[in-house]
Amino acid sequence: MAFVQKAVARLHEPDKLDALLRDLGKKHYGYGAKQNYVDLIGPQFIQAIQPSLEKQWNSELDEAWNKLFRYIAHVMKDAMATEEFYNK
């Protein structure tokens, strides 16, 4: 949750957000995580927080969270692919 809070706090600072996400992607590459696993994070996180936001949850909020996690996954996977390319 702390990482998501950091990411949300940087939404209006794209360079800082990208640096944060790329760093996380590099760390996950170092841990041996597979790129396709990154796509599983968003849906699981959303499923976990949705009940606590049930009264406020609507299609707009759902789409916003999904867009955020698609972006997170995209940047992380790009960083992981870059690390893989340079570490072969």
N, C-alpha and C positions, 0 to 999 in steps of 0.2 A: 504494500500500500504506500509506503514511503516513496518508492520510486515513481509511482503514478502521481503522487502529489507534486513531486519535483517536475515531472513532465508537464502537468497542467499549469504549474506556476510559470513555465517557460513558453507557453503557447504564443505569447506576443513577442517572443525573442527567438525567432526561428534558428539563428546561428547557434545559440546556446542549447536549444532543444536538440538540434541535430548532433551537436558535440556530445551531449549526454547520451543520446540513443546510439551513436556510433561507438562510444566507449563501452556501453553495455553489450553491444553486439560483439565487440572484440573480446570482452571478458567471457561471453558465452562460447565463442569459438575456442578460447583457451581451455574452457571446462570440457570441451568435446561435445557440446550440444549440437544437434542437427538443425539445419535451417528450417526444415518443415515443422519442427517442434514449436518454433516461435509463433506460428499461426494459431496454435492452440491456446496461447496465453489470453488473448482478448476475450474470446467467448467464455472461457472459464471465469475470468475476472468479472465480466458483466453478469454472468449467472449468479455469482456470489454477492454482488452488491445490489442487484435488482430488488430482492425482497426488502432490504432496508430502505429503499427509496420508492416503495410500491405506490404510495399516495402521489408522489411527484412524477412517477415514471409515465412517459408518453412516447409517441413515435419520434418526436424531435429529440428527446433525450437519448433514446435508443440509438438513433442514427448518429448523434454526436459522439457517443462512446464508441460505437463501431468504427467511425471514421478515425478517431484517435488511435485505436488499436491497430487498424490497418496501416496507418502511417508509422506507428512504432515498429510494427513487424517489417514493413518495407525497409526502413532505414537500418534496423538491426541486421536484417538478412543481407543487405548490401555491404555492411561493414564486415559481416562474417565471410562473405564471398571474397572481399578484398583481402582479408587476412589469409584465407585459404590460398588465394592466388600467389601472394607474396611469401608464403611459408612452404611452398611445395619444394 
